[in-house]
């Protein structure tokens, strides 16, 4: 979906889900702002049993002048009814009608609603719907600096839906966070801090206490699981943070039942279990090394639920079984000692002559600048040196490399690397300076062609974690990915994603 396609309609209603949270309100406000800036007069509405009462939501609406209306019906059917942060037909969405319907959402697609949608933009791997709106606005070159109230709303929507930015799922979530933080002045930050310090009521404090009291701990695997009453996702982060402070807990999950499934907040301080990996395994979600989250849909459970009151216990049993499987069904390879797997008897592959890109870090950033690289295997922080290079792969994924390894394995040219504007945006989202203003990468990406370098490779059938010597973390390979070793250096072992491997390697 492109926001400009909405401009063909004269009467438009933007609908949030019932009892809207910060993400829903911010997302609706984003579309409303775009339409208003382009001469339209849309309405922003929500329904449900009660008008907004939560103190932080009341404060957000009033402080940012968000024109959201509480309705149960529409006197006139609009030409377009656009739902945000939800999809038509869901239990928490007031039934309104429009001559045509569309949806922008970050939850799993409701198949039964697709047939009646005129258009949709559903990205269920994003941490917040606000990120989708920000990305759509950016494509339209919308002036975010001139719309500070909207920028604050989108930021707060992401903040709340990712448990204080601790469970960011996607590179675009990080990109929005960084982009909006760069436009805020001290007054804007004061407003955000005001919202942050007024988001917990006395009733919610009771919810936190009850969940902690009833949590289940599993001492052998050192993990804990706690169910909370249906609540704001932000509370789950508070609960999981508290559980991780227990001396017998290295990994924990807090969850609550919401329409369509369970919202999860995951924490881990275990060396061999990134929270983001566990979130991906359980729900397809993601986040950081220590803090992550996801949404477990009812369909995944494959359980004939009769009494909805039993669903929370069913989820708990499901999560317990899946966490046990997560730890059992994995192999760990450590390359910090003298022993390492011998892959020399595995089939030999060579790189295809597929053009890839490279960027010399000092062409973009000053030497000494700390940059964050968002790789497929996880985030990695590096200090810029003359020896640091960013590699742009065939799917616009980004890696880091030294000059020696780059030149050993590739023929480097000064030919500009051809990349689409969307691909360039993906690369810029994956490389950012820490606490400094980002520079544009356009004009600094050059082409290189892999030499006839060879590797031994085997396809993985189990989840495999490779701890390398020069990285405080591990590379993760899932079933279908490849475990590889350079032919000329068999101790240099790493993983390659299955789809990337198929595009870049061929059997000798």
For each residue, the residues with C-beta under 8 A, 3 or more apart:
1: 5 102 104 119 120 121 136
2: 5 136 139 140
3: 6 7 31 34 136 137 139 140
4: 7 38 140
5: 1 2 8 119
6: 3 9 12 31 34 35 40 80 82 102
7: 3 4 35 38 40
8: 5
9: 6 12 40 78 79 80 100
10: 40 79
11: 76 78 79 80
12: 6 9 35 40 42 43 78 79 80 82
13: 42 43 45 74 78 80 81 82 96 98
14: 28 31 32 42 43 44 45 82 83 84
15: 28 45 46 47 81 82 83 84 86 93 94 96
16: 20 24 25 27 28 44 45 46 68 83 84 85 86
17: 20 24 46 48 83 85 86 90 92 93
18: 46 47 48 49 92 93 94
19: 46 48 49 50 52 92
20: 16 17 24 25 28 46 52 57 68 85
21: 24 25 57 85 157 160 161 232 233
22: 25 26 56 57 60 153 156 157 159 160 161 195
23: 26 27 85 128 129 130 157 158 160 161
24: 16 17 20 21 27 28 46 84 85 86 129 157
25: 16 20 21 22 28 29 57 60 61 66 68 153 157
26: 22 23 29 30 130 133 150 153 154 156 157
27: 16 23 24 30 31 84 85 104 128 129 130 132 133 154 157
28: 14 15 16 20 24 25 31 32 44 68 84 85
29: 25 26 32 33 44 64 66 68 150 153
30: 26 27 33 34 130 133 134 136 137 150 153 154
31: 3 6 14 27 28 34 35 42 82 84 104 133
32: 14 28 29 35 36 42 44 67
33: 29 30 36 37 142 147 150
34: 3 6 30 31 37 38 137 140 142
35: 6 7 12 31 32 38 40 41 42
36: 32 33 40 41 42
37: 33 34 142
38: 4 7 34 35
39:
40: 6 7 9 10 12 35 36
41: 35 36
42: 12 13 14 31 32 35 36
43: 12 13 14 69 78
44: 14 16 28 29 32 66 67 68 69
45: 13 14 15 16 68 69 70 71 74 96
46: 15 16 17 18 19 20 24 52 68 69 70 71 94
47: 15 18 70 71 72 93 94 96
48: 17 18 19 92 94
49: 18 19
50: 19 53
51: 70
52: 19 20 46 57 58 61 68 70
53: 50 57 58
54: 57 58 201 232
55: 58 59 198 199 201
56: 22 59 60 195 198 199
57: 20 21 22 25 52 53 54 60 61
58: 52 53 54 55 61 62
59: 55 56 62 63 194 195 198
60: 22 25 56 57 63 64 66 153 156 195
61: 25 52 57 58 64 66 68
62: 58 59 65
63: 59 60 191 194 195
64: 29 60 61 149 150 152 153 191
65: 62 149
66: 25 29 44 60 61 149 153
67: 32 44
68: 16 20 25 28 29 44 45 46 52 61
69: 43 44 45 46
70: 45 46 47 51 52
71: 45 46 47 74 94 96
72: 47 94
73: 96
74: 13 45 71 77 78 96 97
75:
76: 11
77: 74 97 98 99
78: 9 11 12 13 43 74 81 98 99
79: 9 10 11 12 98 99 100
80: 6 9 11 12 13 98 99 100 101 102 118
81: 13 15 78 88 96 97 98 100 101 102
82: 6 12 13 14 15 31 98 101 102 103 104
83: 14 15 16 17 86 87 88 93 101 102 103 104 105
84: 14 15 16 24 27 28 31 103 104 105 129 133
85: 16 17 20 21 23 24 27 28 104 105 106 107 129
86: 15 16 17 24 83 90 92 93 103 105 107
87: 83 90 93 103 105 107 109 110 113 117 120 122
88: 81 83 93 101 103 113 116 117
89: 93 110 112 113
90: 17 86 87 93 110 113 259 260
91: 259 260
92: 17 18 19 48 86 259
93: 15 17 18 47 83 86 87 88 89 90
94: 15 18 46 47 48 71 72
95:
96: 13 15 45 47 71 73 74 81
97: 74 77 81
98: 13 77 78 79 80 81 82 101
99: 77 78 79 80
100: 9 79 80 81 118
101: 80 81 82 83 88 98 116 117 118
102: 1 6 80 81 82 83 117 118 119 120
103: 82 83 84 86 87 88 113 117 120 121 122
104: 1 27 31 82 83 84 85 120 121 122 129 132 133 136
105: 83 84 85 86 87 109 120 121 122 124 129 132
106: 85 122 123 124 125 126 127 128 129 131 132
107: 85 86 87 122 124 260 295
108: 124 260 261 295 297 299
109: 87 105 113 114 120 122 124
110: 87 89 90 113 114 260
111: 114
112: 89 115
113: 87 88 89 90 103 109 110 116 117
114: 109 110 111 117 120
115: 112
116: 88 101 113
117: 87 88 101 102 103 113 114 120
118: 80 100 101 102
119: 1 5 102
120: 1 87 102 103 104 105 109 114 117
121: 1 103 104 105 132 136
122: 87 103 104 105 106 107 109
123: 106 126 132 170
124: 105 106 107 108 109 284
125: 106 169 170 284 285 286
126: 106 123 129 131 132 169 170 172 173
127: 106 131 158 161 162 167 168 169 170 173 286 287 293
128: 23 27 106 131 132 157 158 161 162 173
129: 23 24 27 84 85 104 105 106 126 132 133 157 161
130: 23 26 27 30 133 134 153 154 155 157 158 161 176
131: 106 126 127 128 134 135 154 158 170 172 173 176
132: 27 104 105 106 121 123 126 128 129 135 136
133: 26 27 30 31 84 104 129 130 136 137 154
134: 30 130 131 137 138 144 154 172 176 179 180
135: 131 132 138 139 172 176
136: 1 2 3 30 104 121 132 133 139 140
137: 3 30 34 133 134 140 142 144
138: 134 135 141 142 144 179
139: 2 3 135 136
140: 2 3 4 34 136 137
141: 138
142: 33 34 37 137 138 147
143: 146 147
144: 134 137 138 147 150 151 179 180 183
145: 148 151 183
146: 143
147: 33 142 143 144 150 151
148: 145 151 152 183 184 188
149: 64 65 66 152 153
150: 26 29 30 33 64 144 147 153 154
151: 144 145 147 148 154 155 180 183 184 188
152: 64 148 149 155 156 184 188 191 192
153: 22 25 26 29 30 60 64 66 130 149 150 156 157
154: 26 27 30 130 131 133 134 150 151 157 158 176 180
155: 130 151 152 158 159 176 177 180 181 184 192
156: 22 26 60 152 153 159 160 192 195
157: 21 22 23 24 25 26 27 128 129 130 153 154 160 161
158: 23 127 128 130 131 154 155 161 162 165 168 173 176 177
159: 22 155 156 162 164 165 192 196
160: 21 22 23 156 157 199 232 233 234
161: 21 22 23 127 128 129 130 157 158 233
162: 127 128 158 159 165 166 167 168 169 173 287 293
163: 166 167 233 234 236 237 240 265 291 293
164: 159 196 234 237
165: 158 159 162 168 177
166: 162 163 237 287 288 290 291
167: 127 162 163 237 265 266 279 285 286 287 288 291 292 293
168: 127 158 162 165 173 174 177 286 287 288
169: 125 126 127 162 173 279 285 286 287 292 293 294
170: 123 125 126 127 131 173 174 286
171: 174 175 374 426 429 430
172: 126 131 134 135 175 176 429
173: 126 127 128 131 158 162 168 169 170 176 177
174: 168 170 171 177 178 374 429 432
175: 171 172 178 179 428 429 432
176: 130 131 134 135 154 155 158 172 173 179 180
177: 155 158 165 168 173 174 180 181
178: 174 175 181 182 432 438
179: 134 138 144 175 176 182 183
180: 134 144 151 154 155 176 177 183 184
181: 155 177 178 184
182: 178 179 437 438
183: 144 145 148 151 179 180 188
184: 148 151 152 155 180 181 188 189 192
185: 188 189
186: 189 190
187: 190 191
188: 148 151 152 183 184 185 191 192
189: 184 185 186 192 193
190: 186 187 193 194
191: 63 64 152 187 188 194 195
192: 152 155 156 159 184 188 189 195 196
193: 189 190 196 197
194: 59 63 190 191 197 198
195: 22 56 59 60 63 156 191 192 198 199
196: 159 164 192 193 199
197: 193 194
198: 55 56 59 194 195
199: 55 56 160 195 196 232 234
200: 204 205 234 235 238
201: 54 55 204 205
202: 205 206
203: 206 207
204: 200 201 207 208 231 232 235
205: 200 201 202 208 209
206: 202 203 209 210
207: 203 204 210 211 228 229 231 235
208: 204 205 211 212 228 235 238 239 242
209: 205 206 212 213
210: 206 207 213 214 228 229
211: 207 208 214 215 226 227 228 229 239 254
212: 208 209 215 226 239 242 243
213: 209 210
214: 210 211 226 227
215: 211 212 224 225 226 243 252
216: 224 225 226 316 320
217: 223 224 246 248 249
218: 221 222 223 224 225 320 323
219: 222 248
220:
221: 218 251 323 324 327
222: 218 219 248 249 250 251 270
223: 217 218 249 250 251 252 253 323
224: 215 216 217 218 243 246 249 251 252 253
225: 215 216 218 252 253 254 255 316 319 320 323
226: 211 212 214 215 216 239 240 243 252 253 254 255
227: 211 214 254 255 256 257 312 315 316
228: 207 208 210 211 231 235 236 239 254 255 256
229: 207 210 211 256
230: 256 257 258
231: 204 207 228 235 236 256
232: 21 54 160 199 204 235
233: 21 160 161 163 236 237 256 263 265 293
234: 160 163 164 199 200 237 238
235: 200 204 207 208 228 231 232 238 239 256
236: 163 228 231 233 239 240 254 255 256 263 264 265 293
237: 163 164 166 167 233 234 240 241 254 265 291 293
238: 200 208 234 235 241 242
239: 208 211 212 226 228 235 236 242 243 254 265
240: 163 226 236 237 243 244 252 253 254 265 266 267 291
241: 237 238 244 245 267
242: 208 212 238 239 245
243: 212 215 224 226 239 240 246 249 252 254 267
244: 240 241 249 250 252 267 268 269
245: 241 242 249
246: 217 224 243 249
247:
248: 217 219 222
249: 217 222 223 224 243 244 245 246 252
250: 222 223 244 268 269 270 273
251: 221 222 223 224 266 267 268 269 270 273 275 278 323
252: 215 223 224 225 226 240 243 244 249 266 267 268
253: 223 224 225 226 240 264 265 266 282 319 323
254: 211 225 226 227 228 236 237 239 240 243 264 265
255: 225 226 227 228 236 262 263 264 265 296 315 319
256: 227 228 229 230 231 233 235 236 262 263
257: 227 230 261 262 311 312 315
258: 230 261 262 263 295
259: 90 91 92
260: 90 91 107 108 110 295 297 298
261: 108 257 258 295 296 297 298 299 300
262: 255 256 257 258 295 296 312 315
263: 233 236 255 256 258 293 295 296
264: 236 253 254 255 279 282 283 285 293 294 295 296 319
265: 163 167 233 236 237 239 240 253 254 255 291 293
266: 167 240 251 252 253 275 278 279 282 285 287 291 292 293 294
267: 240 241 243 244 251 252 275 290 291 292
268: 244 250 251 252 273 274 275 278 289 290 292
269: 244 250 251 290
270: 222 250 251 273
271:
272: 332 465 474
273: 250 251 268 270 277 278 326 327
274: 268 277 278 289 290 292 378 473 474 476
275: 251 266 267 268 278 279 287 288 289 290 291 292
276: 279 280 286 287 288 289 292 378
277: 273 274 280 281 476
278: 251 266 268 273 274 275 281 282 292 323 326
279: 167 169 264 266 275 276 282 283 285 286 287 292 293 294
280: 276 277 283 284 285 286 294
281: 277 278 322 326 463
282: 253 264 266 278 279 285 294 296 319 322 323 326
283: 264 279 280 294 295 296 300
284: 124 125 280 294
285: 125 167 169 264 266 279 280 282 292 293 294 295
286: 125 127 167 168 169 170 276 279 280 292 294
287: 127 162 166 167 168 169 266 275 276 279 291 292 293
288: 166 167 168 275 276 291 292 379
289: 268 274 275 276 378 379 473
290: 166 267 268 269 274 275
291: 163 166 167 237 240 265 266 267 275 287 288
292: 167 169 266 267 268 274 275 276 278 279 285 286 287 288
293: 127 162 163 167 169 233 236 237 263 264 265 266 279 285 287
294: 169 264 266 279 280 282 283 284 285 286
295: 107 108 258 260 261 262 263 264 283 285
296: 255 261 262 263 264 282 283 300 301 315 318 319
297: 108 260 261 300
298: 260 261 301 305 311
299: 108 261 302
300: 261 283 296 297
301: 296 298 305 314 315 318
302: 299
303: 314 318
304:
305: 298 301 308 310 311 314
306: 310
307: 310 311
308: 305 311
309: 312
310: 305 306 307 313 314
311: 257 298 305 307 308 314 315
312: 227 257 262 309 315 316
313: 310 316 317
314: 301 303 305 310 311 317 318
315: 227 255 257 262 296 301 311 312 318 319
316: 216 225 227 312 313 319 320
317: 313 314 320 321
318: 296 301 303 314 315 321 322
319: 225 253 255 264 282 296 315 316 322 323
320: 216 218 225 316 317 323 324
321: 317 318 324 325
322: 281 282 318 319 325 326
323: 218 221 223 225 251 253 278 282 319 320 326 327
324: 221 320 321 327 328
325: 321 322 328 329
326: 273 278 281 282 322 323 329 330 463
327: 221 273 323 324 330
328: 324 325
329: 325 326 462 463
330: 326 327 462 463 464 465
331: 462 463 464 465
332: 272 464 465 467 474
333: 340 341 464 465 466 467 483 493
334: 337 467
335: 340 466 467 468 469 491 493
336: 467 468 469
337: 334 340
338:
339:
340: 333 335 337 490 491 493
341: 333 483 485 493
342: 345 490
343: 346 456 457 458 483 484 485 490 493
344: 456 485 487 490
345: 342 456
346: 343 456 457 458 485
347: 456 457 458 507 508
348: 454 455 456 487 507 508
349: 454 455 456 457 484 505 506 507 508
350: 452 453 454 455 505 506 508
351: 354 409 450 451 452 453 454 504 505
352: 450 503 504 505 506
353: 449 450
354: 351 394 449 450 503 504
355: 417 418 447 448 449
356: 391 392 393 394 410 417 447 448 449 450
357: 391 392 417 419 427 445 446 447 448
358: 389 390 391 392 401 406 410 412 417 445 446 447 448
359: 363 364 389 390 392 431 441 444 445 446
360: 363 364 388 389 444
361: 364 365 371 382 384 385 388 389 390
362: 365 366 367 384 385 386 388
363: 359 360 444
364: 359 360 361 439 441 444
365: 361 362 369 371 384 433 436 439
366: 362 369 384
367: 362 384 385 386
368: 383 384
369: 365 366 383 384 433 434 436
370: 381 382 383 384 433 434 435
371: 361 365 381 382 383 384 431 432 433 434
372: 379 380 381 431 432 433 434
373: 379 380 381 382 390 398 399 400 430 431
374: 171 174 379 398 429 430 431 432
375: 378 379 380 397 398 399 400 430
376: 397 497 500
377: 380 475 476 495
378: 274 276 289 375 473 476
379: 288 289 372 373 374 375
380: 372 373 375 377 400 471 473
381: 370 371 372 373 434
382: 361 370 371 373 388 400
383: 368 369 370 371 388
384: 361 362 365 366 367 368 369 370 371 388
385: 361 362 367 388
386: 362 367 403
387: 402 403 404
388: 360 361 362 382 383 384 385 400 402
389: 358 359 360 361 400 401 402 403 406
390: 358 359 361 373 398 399 400 401 427 431
391: 356 357 358 398 399 400 401 406
392: 356 357 358 359 396 397 398 417 419 427 445
393: 356 396 397 398 399 500 504
394: 354 356 397 500 503 504
395: 499 500 503
396: 392 393 419 423 426 427 430
397: 375 376 392 393 394 430 497 500
398: 373 374 375 390 391 392 393 427 430 431
399: 373 375 390 391 393
400: 373 375 380 382 388 389 390 391
401: 358 389 390 391 405 406
402: 387 388 389 405 406
403: 386 387 389 406 407
404: 387 407 408
405: 401 402 408 409
406: 358 389 391 401 402 403 409 410 412 448
407: 403 404 410 412
408: 404 405 451 453
409: 351 405 406 450 451 453
410: 356 358 406 407 448 449 450 451
411: 448 449 450 451
412: 358 406 407 446 448
413: 446 447 448 449
414: 446
415: 446 447
416: 443 445 446 447
417: 355 356 357 358 392 445 446 447
418: 355 447
419: 357 392 396 423 424 427 445
420: 423 424
421: 424 425
422: 425 426
423: 396 419 420 426 427
424: 419 420 421 427 428 441 442 445
425: 421 422 428 429
426: 171 396 422 423 429 430
427: 357 390 392 396 398 419 423 424 430 431 441 445
428: 175 424 425 431 432 438 440 441
429: 171 172 174 175 374 425 426 432
430: 171 373 374 375 396 397 398 426 427
431: 359 371 372 373 374 390 398 427 428 441
432: 174 175 178 371 372 374 428 429 438
433: 365 369 370 371 372 436 437 438 439
434: 369 370 371 372 381
435: 370
436: 365 369 433
437: 182 433
438: 178 182 428 432 433
439: 364 365 433
440: 428 443
441: 359 364 424 427 428 431 444 445
442: 424 445
443: 416 440
444: 359 360 363 364 441
445: 357 358 359 392 416 417 419 424 427 441 442
446: 357 358 359 412 413 414 415 416 417
447: 355 356 357 358 413 415 416 417 418
448: 355 356 357 358 406 410 411 412 413
449: 353 354 355 356 410 411 413
450: 351 352 353 354 356 409 410 411 453 504
451: 351 408 409 410 411
452: 350 351
453: 350 351 408 409 450 486 487 488
454: 348 349 350 351 486 487 488 508
455: 348 349 350 484 485 486 487 505
456: 343 344 345 346 347 348 349 484 485 487 490
457: 343 346 347 349 482 483 484 485 496 501 505
458: 343 346 347 482 483 484
459: 480 481 482 498
460: 463 464 477 478 479 480 481 482 483 495
461: 479
462: 329 330 331 479
463: 281 326 329 330 331 460 476 477 478 479
464: 330 331 332 333 460 476 477 481 483 495
465: 272 330 331 332 333 474 475 476 477
466: 333 335 474 475 477 483 493 494 495
467: 332 333 334 335 336 471 473 474
468: 335 336 471 474 475 493 494
469: 335 336
470:
471: 380 467 468 474 475
472:
473: 274 289 378 380 467
474: 272 274 332 465 466 467 468 471
475: 377 465 466 468 471 494 495
476: 274 277 377 378 463 464 465 495
477: 460 463 464 465 466 481 482 483 495 496
478: 460 463 481 498
479: 460 461 462 463
480: 459 460 498
481: 459 460 464 477 478 495 496 497 498 501
482: 457 458 459 460 477 495 496 498 501
483: 333 341 343 457 458 460 464 466 477 493 494 495
484: 343 349 455 456 457 458 493 494 495 496
485: 341 343 344 346 455 456 457 489 490 491 492 493
486: 453 454 455 489 490 492
487: 344 348 453 454 455 456 490
488: 453 454
489: 485 486 492
490: 340 342 343 344 456 485 486 487 493
491: 335 340 485
492: 485 486 489
493: 333 335 340 341 343 466 468 483 484 485 490
494: 466 468 475 483 484
495: 377 460 464 466 475 476 477 481 482 483 484
496: 457 477 481 482 484 500 501 504 505
497: 376 397 481 500 501
498: 459 478 480 481 482 501 502
499: 395 502 503
500: 376 393 394 395 397 496 497 503 504
501: 457 481 482 496 497 498 504 505
502: 498 499 505
503: 352 354 394 395 499 500
504: 351 352 354 393 394 450 496 500 501
505: 349 350 351 352 455 457 496 501 502
506: 349 350 352
507: 347 348 349
508: 347 348 349 350 454
